[in-house]
Amino acid sequence: MRESFTLDQVRKVSLIVVGLGLVIGMTGAVRTGSIILSLGASIIVIARYSQLKIKRNIELFLPLMICIMLFVLALTLPNAR
């Protein structure tokens, strides 16, 4: 069994997860869709940051903070179905 995945495979899986989150959110389960979407987007951000040659902190922290805010917002939604 393989010990690690390539960044291309991680990106493809996370794009599928983001798409799944969008579909779940549009079909009515807004909270679950938002949580799945934020987790998939944060994986994409981390994968892209690891490929950069010149690493600036803002390129990691700003998109991650947006994903974290979406996650927290999804948890605090009242009556989300």
PDB file with SEQRES, HELIX, SHEET and CRYST1 records, atoms N, CA, C and O in Angstrom:
SEQRES   1 A   81  MET ARG GLU SER PHE THR LEU ASP GLN VAL ARG LYS VAL          
SEQRES   2 A   81  SER LEU ILE VAL VAL GLY LEU GLY LEU VAL ILE GLY MET          
SEQRES   3 A   81  THR GLY ALA VAL ARG THR GLY SER ILE ILE LEU SER LEU          
SEQRES   4 A   81  GLY ALA SER ILE ILE VAL ILE ALA ARG TYR SER GLN LEU          
SEQRES   5 A   81  LYS ILE LYS ARG ASN ILE GLU LEU PHE LEU PRO LEU MET          
SEQRES   6 A   81  ILE CYS ILE MET LEU PHE VAL LEU ALA LEU THR LEU PRO          
SEQRES   7 A   81  ASN ALA ARG                                                  
HELIX    1 AA1 LEU A    7  MET A   26  1                                  20    
HELIX    2 AA2 VAL A   30  GLN A   51  1                                  22    
HELIX    3 AA3 ILE A   58  THR A   76  1                                  19    
CRYST1    1.000    1.000    1.000  90.00  90.00  90.00 P 1           1          
ATOM      1  N   MET A   1       0.831  -1.173   0.000  1.00  0.00           N  
ATOM      2  CA  MET A   1       0.000   0.000   0.000  1.00  0.00           C  
ATOM      3  C   MET A   1       0.882   1.244   0.000  1.00  0.00           C  
ATOM      4  O   MET A   1       1.957   1.250   0.600  1.00  0.00           O  
ATOM      5  N   ARG A   2       0.431   2.281  -0.664  1.00  0.00           N  
ATOM      6  CA  ARG A   2       1.214   3.504  -0.758  1.00  0.00           C  
ATOM      7  C   ARG A   2       1.227   4.233   0.583  1.00  0.00           C  
ATOM      8  O   ARG A   2       0.235   4.234   1.312  1.00  0.00           O  
ATOM      9  N   GLU A   3       2.354   4.846   0.893  1.00  0.00           N  
ATOM     10  CA  GLU A   3       2.466   5.551   2.154  1.00  0.00           C  
ATOM     11  C   GLU A   3       2.001   6.995   2.071  1.00  0.00           C  
ATOM     12  O   GLU A   3       1.567   7.563   3.073  1.00  0.00           O  
ATOM     13  N   SER A   4       2.085   7.597   0.889  1.00  0.00           N  
ATOM     14  CA  SER A   4       1.668   8.988   0.769  1.00  0.00           C  
ATOM     15  C   SER A   4       0.996   9.210  -0.584  1.00  0.00           C  
ATOM     16  O   SER A   4       1.113   8.399  -1.503  1.00  0.00           O  
ATOM     17  N   PHE A   5       0.309  10.307  -0.673  1.00  0.00           N  
ATOM     18  CA  PHE A   5      -0.373  10.680  -1.899  1.00  0.00           C  
ATOM     19  C   PHE A   5       0.366  11.840  -2.541  1.00  0.00           C  
ATOM     20  O   PHE A   5       1.013  12.632  -1.855  1.00  0.00           O  
ATOM     21  N   THR A   6       0.270  11.936  -3.847  1.00  0.00           N  
ATOM     22  CA  THR A   6       0.881  13.077  -4.526  1.00  0.00           C  
ATOM     23  C   THR A   6      -0.026  14.296  -4.357  1.00  0.00           C  
ATOM     24  O   THR A   6      -1.210  14.161  -4.047  1.00  0.00           O  
ATOM     25  N   LEU A   7       0.535  15.475  -4.561  1.00  0.00           N  
ATOM     26  CA  LEU A   7      -0.249  16.700  -4.407  1.00  0.00           C  
ATOM     27  C   LEU A   7      -1.357  16.790  -5.445  1.00  0.00           C  
ATOM     28  O   LEU A   7      -2.411  17.370  -5.186  1.00  0.00           O  
ATOM     29  N   ASP A   8      -1.120  16.216  -6.617  1.00  0.00           N  
ATOM     30  CA  ASP A   8      -2.153  16.218  -7.651  1.00  0.00           C  
ATOM     31  C   ASP A   8      -3.353  15.381  -7.217  1.00  0.00           C  
ATOM     32  O   ASP A   8      -4.499  15.771  -7.438  1.00  0.00           O  
ATOM     33  N   GLN A   9      -3.091  14.243  -6.607  1.00  0.00           N  
ATOM     34  CA  GLN A   9      -4.176  13.395  -6.117  1.00  0.00           C  
ATOM     35  C   GLN A   9      -4.933  14.072  -4.979  1.00  0.00           C  
ATOM     36  O   GLN A   9      -6.159  13.988  -4.904  1.00  0.00           O  
ATOM     37  N   VAL A  10      -4.200  14.740  -4.098  1.00  0.00           N  
ATOM     38  CA  VAL A  10      -4.839  15.449  -2.991  1.00  0.00           C  
ATOM     39  C   VAL A  10      -5.726  16.563  -3.528  1.00  0.00           C  
ATOM     40  O   VAL A  10      -6.835  16.761  -3.031  1.00  0.00           O  
ATOM     41  N   ARG A  11      -5.257  17.289  -4.528  1.00  0.00           N  
ATOM     42  CA  ARG A  11      -6.036  18.378  -5.111  1.00  0.00           C  
ATOM     43  C   ARG A  11      -7.305  17.844  -5.773  1.00  0.00           C  
ATOM     44  O   ARG A  11      -8.372  18.441  -5.630  1.00  0.00           O  
ATOM     45  N   LYS A  12      -7.201  16.729  -6.495  1.00  0.00           N  
ATOM     46  CA  LYS A  12      -8.382  16.162  -7.159  1.00  0.00           C  
ATOM     47  C   LYS A  12      -9.427  15.708  -6.142  1.00  0.00           C  
ATOM     48  O   LYS A  12     -10.622  15.948  -6.316  1.00  0.00           O  
ATOM     49  N   VAL A  13      -8.965  15.050  -5.081  1.00  0.00           N  
ATOM     50  CA  VAL A  13      -9.897  14.576  -4.059  1.00  0.00           C  
ATOM     51  C   VAL A  13     -10.552  15.753  -3.348  1.00  0.00           C  
ATOM     52  O   VAL A  13     -11.751  15.721  -3.069  1.00  0.00           O  
ATOM     53  N   SER A  14      -9.775  16.792  -3.053  1.00  0.00           N  
ATOM     54  CA  SER A  14     -10.355  17.941  -2.363  1.00  0.00           C  
ATOM     55  C   SER A  14     -11.321  18.707  -3.267  1.00  0.00           C  
ATOM     56  O   SER A  14     -12.300  19.266  -2.772  1.00  0.00           O  
ATOM     57  N   LEU A  15     -11.076  18.749  -4.571  1.00  0.00           N  
ATOM     58  CA  LEU A  15     -12.046  19.364  -5.481  1.00  0.00           C  
ATOM     59  C   LEU A  15     -13.344  18.568  -5.520  1.00  0.00           C  
ATOM     60  O   LEU A  15     -14.428  19.145  -5.611  1.00  0.00           O  
ATOM     61  N   ILE A  16     -13.238  17.256  -5.452  1.00  0.00           N  
ATOM     62  CA  ILE A  16     -14.439  16.418  -5.387  1.00  0.00           C  
ATOM     63  C   ILE A  16     -15.193  16.684  -4.091  1.00  0.00           C  
ATOM     64  O   ILE A  16     -16.422  16.744  -4.084  1.00  0.00           O  
ATOM     65  N   VAL A  17     -14.450  16.845  -2.987  1.00  0.00           N  
ATOM     66  CA  VAL A  17     -15.077  17.130  -1.693  1.00  0.00           C  
ATOM     67  C   VAL A  17     -15.785  18.490  -1.728  1.00  0.00           C  
ATOM     68  O   VAL A  17     -16.891  18.625  -1.204  1.00  0.00           O  
ATOM     69  N   VAL A  18     -15.156  19.494  -2.340  1.00  0.00           N  
ATOM     70  CA  VAL A  18     -15.786  20.815  -2.455  1.00  0.00           C  
ATOM     71  C   VAL A  18     -17.052  20.718  -3.305  1.00  0.00           C  
ATOM     72  O   VAL A  18     -18.080  21.293  -2.949  1.00  0.00           O  
ATOM     73  N   GLY A  19     -16.989  20.005  -4.410  1.00  0.00           N  
ATOM     74  CA  GLY A  19     -18.172  19.818  -5.246  1.00  0.00           C  
ATOM     75  C   GLY A  19     -19.281  19.093  -4.512  1.00  0.00           C  
ATOM     76  O   GLY A  19     -20.454  19.436  -4.654  1.00  0.00           O  
ATOM     77  N   LEU A  20     -18.916  18.096  -3.731  1.00  0.00           N  
ATOM     78  CA  LEU A  20     -19.894  17.366  -2.930  1.00  0.00           C  
ATOM     79  C   LEU A  20     -20.528  18.289  -1.896  1.00  0.00           C  
ATOM     80  O   LEU A  20     -21.734  18.228  -1.657  1.00  0.00           O  
ATOM     81  N   GLY A  21     -19.713  19.139  -1.288  1.00  0.00           N  
ATOM     82  CA  GLY A  21     -20.250  20.102  -0.326  1.00  0.00           C  
ATOM     83  C   GLY A  21     -21.217  21.080  -0.966  1.00  0.00           C  
ATOM     84  O   GLY A  21     -22.236  21.432  -0.371  1.00  0.00           O  
ATOM     85  N   LEU A  22     -20.902  21.520  -2.180  1.00  0.00           N  
ATOM     86  CA  LEU A  22     -21.814  22.418  -2.898  1.00  0.00           C  
ATOM     87  C   LEU A  22     -23.140  21.739  -3.210  1.00  0.00           C  
ATOM     88  O   LEU A  22     -24.206  22.329  -3.034  1.00  0.00           O  
ATOM     89  N   VAL A  23     -23.065  20.505  -3.670  1.00  0.00           N  
ATOM     90  CA  VAL A  23     -24.298  19.769  -4.000  1.00  0.00           C  
ATOM     91  C   VAL A  23     -25.128  19.527  -2.747  1.00  0.00           C  
ATOM     92  O   VAL A  23     -26.348  19.696  -2.769  1.00  0.00           O  
ATOM     93  N   ILE A  24     -24.484  19.135  -1.663  1.00  0.00           N  
ATOM     94  CA  ILE A  24     -25.221  18.895  -0.413  1.00  0.00           C  
ATOM     95  C   ILE A  24     -25.846  20.191   0.091  1.00  0.00           C  
ATOM     96  O   ILE A  24     -26.987  20.195   0.554  1.00  0.00           O  
ATOM     97  N   GLY A  25     -25.093  21.299   0.001  1.00  0.00           N  
ATOM     98  CA  GLY A  25     -25.628  22.578   0.445  1.00  0.00           C  
ATOM     99  C   GLY A  25     -26.799  23.053  -0.388  1.00  0.00           C  
ATOM    100  O   GLY A  25     -27.746  23.633   0.145  1.00  0.00           O  
ATOM    101  N   MET A  26     -26.748  22.816  -1.689  1.00  0.00           N  
ATOM    102  CA  MET A  26     -27.842  23.254  -2.566  1.00  0.00           C  
ATOM    103  C   MET A  26     -29.083  22.392  -2.421  1.00  0.00           C  
ATOM    104  O   MET A  26     -30.191  22.853  -2.696  1.00  0.00           O  
ATOM    105  N   THR A  27     -28.916  21.153  -1.996  1.00  0.00           N  
ATOM    106  CA  THR A  27     -30.085  20.281  -1.873  1.00  0.00           C  
ATOM    107  C   THR A  27     -30.813  20.445  -0.552  1.00  0.00           C  
ATOM    108  O   THR A  27     -31.857  19.828  -0.344  1.00  0.00           O  
ATOM    109  N   GLY A  28     -30.283  21.264   0.341  1.00  0.00           N  
ATOM    110  CA  GLY A  28     -31.049  21.546   1.547  1.00  0.00           C  
ATOM    111  C   GLY A  28     -30.291  21.414   2.847  1.00  0.00           C  
ATOM    112  O   GLY A  28     -30.687  22.031   3.836  1.00  0.00           O  
ATOM    113  N   ALA A  29     -29.236  20.650   2.897  1.00  0.00           N  
ATOM    114  CA  ALA A  29     -28.465  20.485   4.130  1.00  0.00           C  
ATOM    115  C   ALA A  29     -27.350  21.534   4.153  1.00  0.00           C  
ATOM    116  O   ALA A  29     -26.185  21.235   3.892  1.00  0.00           O  
ATOM    117  N   VAL A  30     -27.739  22.761   4.469  1.00  0.00           N  
ATOM    118  CA  VAL A  30     -26.825  23.895   4.359  1.00  0.00           C  
ATOM    119  C   VAL A  30     -25.651  23.765   5.322  1.00  0.00           C  
ATOM    120  O   VAL A  30     -24.508  24.015   4.941  1.00  0.00           O  
ATOM    121  N   ARG A  31     -25.916  23.384   6.545  1.00  0.00           N  
ATOM    122  CA  ARG A  31     -24.855  23.274   7.542  1.00  0.00           C  
ATOM    123  C   ARG A  31     -23.838  22.205   7.146  1.00  0.00           C  
ATOM    124  O   ARG A  31     -22.632  22.451   7.185  1.00  0.00           O  
ATOM    125  N   THR A  32     -24.304  21.059   6.777  1.00  0.00           N  
ATOM    126  CA  THR A  32     -23.401  19.971   6.386  1.00  0.00           C  
ATOM    127  C   THR A  32     -22.621  20.336   5.127  1.00  0.00           C  
ATOM    128  O   THR A  32     -21.421  20.074   5.043  1.00  0.00           O  
ATOM    129  N   GLY A  33     -23.287  20.933   4.160  1.00  0.00           N  
ATOM    130  CA  GLY A  33     -22.612  21.350   2.932  1.00  0.00           C  
ATOM    131  C   GLY A  33     -21.537  22.382   3.187  1.00  0.00           C  
ATOM    132  O   GLY A  33     -20.464  22.320   2.587  1.00  0.00           O  
ATOM    133  N   SER A  34     -21.810  23.339   4.077  1.00  0.00           N  
ATOM    134  CA  SER A  34     -20.819  24.371   4.386  1.00  0.00           C  
ATOM    135  C   SER A  34     -19.614  23.799   5.109  1.00  0.00           C  
ATOM    136  O   SER A  34     -18.482  24.204   4.846  1.00  0.00           O  
ATOM    137  N   ILE A  35     -19.845  22.869   6.009  1.00  0.00           N  
ATOM    138  CA  ILE A  35     -18.735  22.251   6.733  1.00  0.00           C  
ATOM    139  C   ILE A  35     -17.860  21.452   5.780  1.00  0.00           C  
ATOM    140  O   ILE A  35     -16.634  21.555   5.828  1.00  0.00           O  
ATOM    141  N   ILE A  36     -18.474  20.664   4.922  1.00  0.00           N  
ATOM    142  CA  ILE A  36     -17.704  19.870   3.956  1.00  0.00           C  
ATOM    143  C   ILE A  36     -16.955  20.774   2.989  1.00  0.00           C  
ATOM    144  O   ILE A  36     -15.797  20.512   2.663  1.00  0.00           O  
ATOM    145  N   LEU A  37     -17.609  21.834   2.530  1.00  0.00           N  
ATOM    146  CA  LEU A  37     -16.976  22.768   1.607  1.00  0.00           C  
ATOM    147  C   LEU A  37     -15.776  23.463   2.261  1.00  0.00           C  
ATOM    148  O   LEU A  37     -14.738  23.617   1.618  1.00  0.00           O  
ATOM    149  N   SER A  38     -15.897  23.878   3.504  1.00  0.00           N  
ATOM    150  CA  SER A  38     -14.781  24.561   4.167  1.00  0.00           C  
ATOM    151  C   SER A  38     -13.610  23.623   4.410  1.00  0.00           C  
ATOM    152  O   SER A  38     -12.456  24.041   4.307  1.00  0.00           O  
ATOM    153  N   LEU A  39     -13.879  22.381   4.726  1.00  0.00           N  
ATOM    154  CA  LEU A  39     -12.787  21.421   4.915  1.00  0.00           C  
ATOM    155  C   LEU A  39     -12.070  21.131   3.599  1.00  0.00           C  
ATOM    156  O   LEU A  39     -10.842  21.058   3.563  1.00  0.00           O  
ATOM    157  N   GLY A  40     -12.832  20.966   2.523  1.00  0.00           N  
ATOM    158  CA  GLY A  40     -12.214  20.727   1.221  1.00  0.00           C  
ATOM    159  C   GLY A  40     -11.409  21.920   0.730  1.00  0.00           C  
ATOM    160  O   GLY A  40     -10.331  21.756   0.158  1.00  0.00           O  
ATOM    161  N   ALA A  41     -11.936  23.125   0.956  1.00  0.00           N  
ATOM    162  CA  ALA A  41     -11.221  24.326   0.534  1.00  0.00           C  
ATOM    163  C   ALA A  41      -9.937  24.523   1.321  1.00  0.00           C  
ATOM    164  O   ALA A  41      -8.936  24.976   0.766  1.00  0.00           O  
ATOM    165  N   SER A  42      -9.952  24.191   2.602  1.00  0.00           N  
ATOM    166  CA  SER A  42      -8.731  24.341   3.399  1.00  0.00           C  
ATOM    167  C   SER A  42      -7.663  23.345   2.962  1.00  0.00           C  
ATOM    168  O   SER A  42      -6.473  23.654   3.019  1.00  0.00           O  
ATOM    169  N   ILE A  43      -8.066  22.170   2.531  1.00  0.00           N  
ATOM    170  CA  ILE A  43      -7.093  21.205   2.010  1.00  0.00           C  
ATOM    171  C   ILE A  43      -6.476  21.724   0.711  1.00  0.00           C  
ATOM    172  O   ILE A  43      -5.279  21.552   0.483  1.00  0.00           O  
ATOM    173  N   ILE A  44      -7.285  22.359  -0.141  1.00  0.00           N  
ATOM    174  CA  ILE A  44      -6.766  22.944  -1.377  1.00  0.00           C  
ATOM    175  C   ILE A  44      -5.759  24.040  -1.060  1.00  0.00           C  
ATOM    176  O   ILE A  44      -4.709  24.121  -1.698  1.00  0.00           O  
ATOM    177  N   VAL A  45      -6.068  24.875  -0.091  1.00  0.00           N  
ATOM    178  CA  VAL A  45      -5.169  25.974   0.287  1.00  0.00           C  
ATOM    179  C   VAL A  45      -3.833  25.433   0.779  1.00  0.00           C  
ATOM    180  O   VAL A  45      -2.778  25.930   0.385  1.00  0.00           O  
ATOM    181  N   ILE A  46      -3.872  24.430   1.626  1.00  0.00           N  
ATOM    182  CA  ILE A  46      -2.635  23.859   2.164  1.00  0.00           C  
ATOM    183  C   ILE A  46      -1.826  23.181   1.064  1.00  0.00           C  
ATOM    184  O   ILE A  46      -0.599  23.276   1.056  1.00  0.00           O  
ATOM    185  N   ALA A  47      -2.498  22.497   0.133  1.00  0.00           N  
ATOM    186  CA  ALA A  47      -1.782  21.838  -0.959  1.00  0.00           C  
ATOM    187  C   ALA A  47      -1.115  22.855  -1.882  1.00  0.00           C  
ATOM    188  O   ALA A  47       0.016  22.648  -2.321  1.00  0.00           O  
ATOM    189  N   ARG A  48      -1.810  23.951  -2.175  1.00  0.00           N  
ATOM    190  CA  ARG A  48      -1.214  24.987  -3.028  1.00  0.00           C  
ATOM    191  C   ARG A  48      -0.064  25.689  -2.328  1.00  0.00           C  
ATOM    192  O   ARG A  48       0.942  26.012  -2.960  1.00  0.00           O  
ATOM    193  N   TYR A  49      -0.200  25.926  -1.034  1.00  0.00           N  
ATOM    194  CA  TYR A  49       0.864  26.606  -0.292  1.00  0.00           C  
ATOM    195  C   TYR A  49       2.128  25.759  -0.244  1.00  0.00           C  
ATOM    196  O   TYR A  49       3.235  26.295  -0.279  1.00  0.00           O  
ATOM    197  N   SER A  50       1.976  24.455  -0.165  1.00  0.00           N  
ATOM    198  CA  SER A  50       3.151  23.586  -0.098  1.00  0.00           C  
ATOM    199  C   SER A  50       3.900  23.540  -1.432  1.00  0.00           C  
ATOM    200  O   SER A  50       5.068  23.153  -1.465  1.00  0.00           O  
ATOM    201  N   GLN A  51       3.244  23.931  -2.534  1.00  0.00           N  
ATOM    202  CA  GLN A  51       3.901  23.930  -3.835  1.00  0.00           C  
ATOM    203  C   GLN A  51       4.619  25.233  -4.148  1.00  0.00           C  
ATOM    204  O   GLN A  51       5.417  25.284  -5.084  1.00  0.00           O  
ATOM    205  N   LEU A  52       4.357  26.275  -3.394  1.00  0.00           N  
ATOM    206  CA  LEU A  52       4.967  27.568  -3.680  1.00  0.00           C  
ATOM    207  C   LEU A  52       6.456  27.552  -3.383  1.00  0.00           C  
ATOM    208  O   LEU A  52       6.901  26.934  -2.416  1.00  0.00           O  
ATOM    209  N   LYS A  53       7.219  28.233  -4.220  1.00  0.00           N  
ATOM    210  CA  LYS A  53       8.655  28.342  -3.984  1.00  0.00           C  
ATOM    211  C   LYS A  53       8.964  29.455  -2.992  1.00  0.00           C  
ATOM    212  O   LYS A  53       9.774  29.274  -2.083  1.00  0.00           O  
ATOM    213  N   ILE A  54       8.317  30.611  -3.164  1.00  0.00           N  
ATOM    214  CA  ILE A  54       8.458  31.719  -2.225  1.00  0.00           C  
ATOM    215  C   ILE A  54       7.221  31.698  -1.337  1.00  0.00           C  
ATOM    216  O   ILE A  54       6.113  31.957  -1.806  1.00  0.00           O  
ATOM    217  N   LYS A  55       7.405  31.395  -0.066  1.00  0.00           N  
ATOM    218  CA  LYS A  55       6.274  31.226   0.835  1.00  0.00           C  
ATOM    219  C   LYS A  55       6.077  32.478   1.671  1.00  0.00           C  
ATOM    220  O   LYS A  55       6.925  32.850   2.482  1.00  0.00           O  
ATOM    221  N   ARG A  56       4.935  33.120   1.453  1.00  0.00           N  
ATOM    222  CA  ARG A  56       4.546  34.257   2.265  1.00  0.00           C  
ATOM    223  C   ARG A  56       3.396  33.810   3.154  1.00  0.00           C  
ATOM    224  O   ARG A  56       2.493  33.103   2.707  1.00  0.00           O  
ATOM    225  N   ASN A  57       3.433  34.218   4.388  1.00  0.00           N  
ATOM    226  CA  ASN A  57       2.437  33.758   5.354  1.00  0.00           C  
ATOM    227  C   ASN A  57       1.021  34.178   5.001  1.00  0.00           C  
ATOM    228  O   ASN A  57       0.069  33.448   5.279  1.00  0.00           O  
ATOM    229  N   ILE A  58       0.873  35.351   4.389  1.00  0.00           N  
ATOM    230  CA  ILE A  58      -0.466  35.843   4.065  1.00  0.00           C  
ATOM    231  C   ILE A  58      -1.158  34.934   3.056  1.00  0.00           C  
ATOM    232  O   ILE A  58      -2.385  34.837   3.056  1.00  0.00           O  
ATOM    233  N   GLU A  59      -0.395  34.274   2.204  1.00  0.00           N  
ATOM    234  CA  GLU A  59      -0.981  33.383   1.203  1.00  0.00           C  
ATOM    235  C   GLU A  59      -1.516  32.094   1.819  1.00  0.00           C  
ATOM    236  O   GLU A  59      -2.269  31.359   1.180  1.00  0.00           O  
ATOM    237  N   LEU A  60      -1.129  31.827   3.046  1.00  0.00           N  
ATOM    238  CA  LEU A  60      -1.664  30.669   3.755  1.00  0.00           C  
ATOM    239  C   LEU A  60      -2.754  31.089   4.732  1.00  0.00           C  
ATOM    240  O   LEU A  60      -3.823  30.480   4.779  1.00  0.00           O  
ATOM    241  N   PHE A  61      -2.481  32.134   5.512  1.00  0.00           N  
ATOM    242  CA  PHE A  61      -3.380  32.478   6.605  1.00  0.00           C  
ATOM    243  C   PHE A  61      -4.691  33.116   6.154  1.00  0.00           C  
ATOM    244  O   PHE A  61      -5.738  32.828   6.735  1.00  0.00           O  
ATOM    245  N   LEU A  62      -4.664  33.958   5.154  1.00  0.00           N  
ATOM    246  CA  LEU A  62      -5.895  34.608   4.721  1.00  0.00           C  
ATOM    247  C   LEU A  62      -6.923  33.610   4.170  1.00  0.00           C  
ATOM    248  O   LEU A  62      -8.071  33.640   4.613  1.00  0.00           O  
ATOM    249  N   PRO A  63      -6.565  32.728   3.225  1.00  0.00           N  
ATOM    250  CA  PRO A  63      -7.562  31.742   2.766  1.00  0.00           C  
ATOM    251  C   PRO A  63      -7.972  30.757   3.860  1.00  0.00           C  
ATOM    252  O   PRO A  63      -9.123  30.324   3.910  1.00  0.00           O  
ATOM    253  N   LEU A  64      -7.027  30.404   4.737  1.00  0.00           N  
ATOM    254  CA  LEU A  64      -7.395  29.500   5.835  1.00  0.00           C  
ATOM    255  C   LEU A  64      -8.354  30.168   6.810  1.00  0.00           C  
ATOM    256  O   LEU A  64      -9.263  29.519   7.327  1.00  0.00           O  
ATOM    257  N   MET A  65      -8.163  31.447   7.066  1.00  0.00           N  
ATOM    258  CA  MET A  65      -9.084  32.154   7.957  1.00  0.00           C  
ATOM    259  C   MET A  65     -10.481  32.249   7.339  1.00  0.00           C  
ATOM    260  O   MET A  65     -11.483  32.174   8.052  1.00  0.00           O  
ATOM    261  N   ILE A  66     -10.549  32.413   6.024  1.00  0.00           N  
ATOM    262  CA  ILE A  66     -11.853  32.431   5.364  1.00  0.00           C  
ATOM    263  C   ILE A  66     -12.533  31.072   5.504  1.00  0.00           C  
ATOM    264  O   ILE A  66     -13.737  31.004   5.755  1.00  0.00           O  
ATOM    265  N   CYS A  67     -11.773  29.991   5.345  1.00  0.00           N  
ATOM    266  CA  CYS A  67     -12.335  28.639   5.509  1.00  0.00           C  
ATOM    267  C   CYS A  67     -12.779  28.402   6.950  1.00  0.00           C  
ATOM    268  O   CYS A  67     -13.825  27.798   7.187  1.00  0.00           O  
ATOM    269  N   ILE A  68     -11.992  28.873   7.908  1.00  0.00           N  
ATOM    270  CA  ILE A  68     -12.349  28.706   9.317  1.00  0.00           C  
ATOM    271  C   ILE A  68     -13.600  29.511   9.641  1.00  0.00           C  
ATOM    272  O   ILE A  68     -14.465  29.042  10.380  1.00  0.00           O  
ATOM    273  N   MET A  69     -13.704  30.718   9.094  1.00  0.00           N  
ATOM    274  CA  MET A  69     -14.910  31.530   9.323  1.00  0.00           C  
ATOM    275  C   MET A  69     -16.146  30.863   8.733  1.00  0.00           C  
ATOM    276  O   MET A  69     -17.214  30.895   9.345  1.00  0.00           O  
ATOM    277  N   LEU A  70     -16.018  30.261   7.556  1.00  0.00           N  
ATOM    278  CA  LEU A  70     -17.144  29.535   6.962  1.00  0.00           C  
ATOM    279  C   LEU A  70     -17.541  28.355   7.838  1.00  0.00           C  
ATOM    280  O   LEU A  70     -18.729  28.084   8.015  1.00  0.00           O  
ATOM    281  N   PHE A  71     -16.559  27.656   8.383  1.00  0.00           N  
ATOM    282  CA  PHE A  71     -16.818  26.518   9.265  1.00  0.00           C  
ATOM    283  C   PHE A  71     -17.558  26.981  10.525  1.00  0.00           C  
ATOM    284  O   PHE A  71     -18.548  26.366  10.923  1.00  0.00           O  
ATOM    285  N   VAL A  72     -17.086  28.052  11.146  1.00  0.00           N  
ATOM    286  CA  VAL A  72     -17.718  28.563  12.361  1.00  0.00           C  
ATOM    287  C   VAL A  72     -19.117  29.088  12.049  1.00  0.00           C  
ATOM    288  O   VAL A  72     -20.048  28.880  12.827  1.00  0.00           O  
ATOM    289  N   LEU A  73     -19.264  29.759  10.929  1.00  0.00           N  
ATOM    290  CA  LEU A  73     -20.581  30.247  10.532  1.00  0.00           C  
ATOM    291  C   LEU A  73     -21.557  29.089  10.325  1.00  0.00           C  
ATOM    292  O   LEU A  73     -22.729  29.190  10.688  1.00  0.00           O  
ATOM    293  N   ALA A  74     -21.083  28.010   9.752  1.00  0.00           N  
ATOM    294  CA  ALA A  74     -21.947  26.845   9.537  1.00  0.00           C  
ATOM    295  C   ALA A  74     -22.376  26.235  10.865  1.00  0.00           C  
ATOM    296  O   ALA A  74     -23.496  25.738  10.988  1.00  0.00           O  
ATOM    297  N   LEU A  75     -21.501  26.271  11.848  1.00  0.00           N  
ATOM    298  CA  LEU A  75     -21.856  25.711  13.144  1.00  0.00           C  
ATOM    299  C   LEU A  75     -22.835  26.596  13.914  1.00  0.00           C  
ATOM    300  O   LEU A  75     -23.611  26.104  14.733  1.00  0.00           O  
ATOM    301  N   THR A  76     -22.797  27.895  13.651  1.00  0.00           N  
ATOM    302  CA  THR A  76     -23.667  28.803  14.395  1.00  0.00           C  
ATOM    303  C   THR A  76     -24.968  29.136  13.672  1.00  0.00           C  
ATOM    304  O   THR A  76     -25.746  29.954  14.165  1.00  0.00           O  
ATOM    305  N   LEU A  77     -25.222  28.527  12.524  1.00  0.00           N  
ATOM    306  CA  LEU A  77     -26.463  28.794  11.807  1.00  0.00           C  
ATOM    307  C   LEU A  77     -27.671  28.320  12.623  1.00  0.00           C  
ATOM    308  O   LEU A  77     -27.698  27.177  13.080  1.00  0.00           O  
ATOM    309  N   PRO A  78     -28.648  29.176  12.805  1.00  0.00           N  
ATOM    310  CA  PRO A  78     -29.848  28.713  13.517  1.00  0.00           C  
ATOM    311  C   PRO A  78     -30.789  27.973  12.562  1.00  0.00           C  
ATOM    312  O   PRO A  78     -31.024  28.419  11.439  1.00  0.00           O  
ATOM    313  N   ASN A  79     -31.301  26.884  13.003  1.00  0.00           N  
ATOM    314  CA  ASN A  79     -32.297  26.118  12.261  1.00  0.00           C  
ATOM    315  C   ASN A  79     -31.838  25.715  10.870  1.00  0.00           C  
ATOM    316  O   ASN A  79     -32.650  25.683   9.945  1.00  0.00           O  
ATOM    317  N   ALA A  80     -30.583  25.411  10.699  1.00  0.00           N  
ATOM    318  CA  ALA A  80     -30.101  24.949   9.385  1.00  0.00           C  
ATOM    319  C   ALA A  80     -30.558  23.516   9.173  1.00  0.00           C  
ATOM    320  O   ALA A  80     -30.460  22.679  10.071  1.00  0.00           O  
ATOM    321  N   ARG A  81     -31.053  23.249   7.988  1.00  0.00           N  
ATOM    322  CA  ARG A  81     -31.562  21.906   7.718  1.00  0.00           C  
ATOM    323  C   ARG A  81     -30.767  21.237   6.652  1.00  0.00           C  
ATOM    324  O   ARG A  81     -31.054  20.095   6.293  1.00  0.00           O  
TER     325      ARG A  81                                                      
END                                                                             
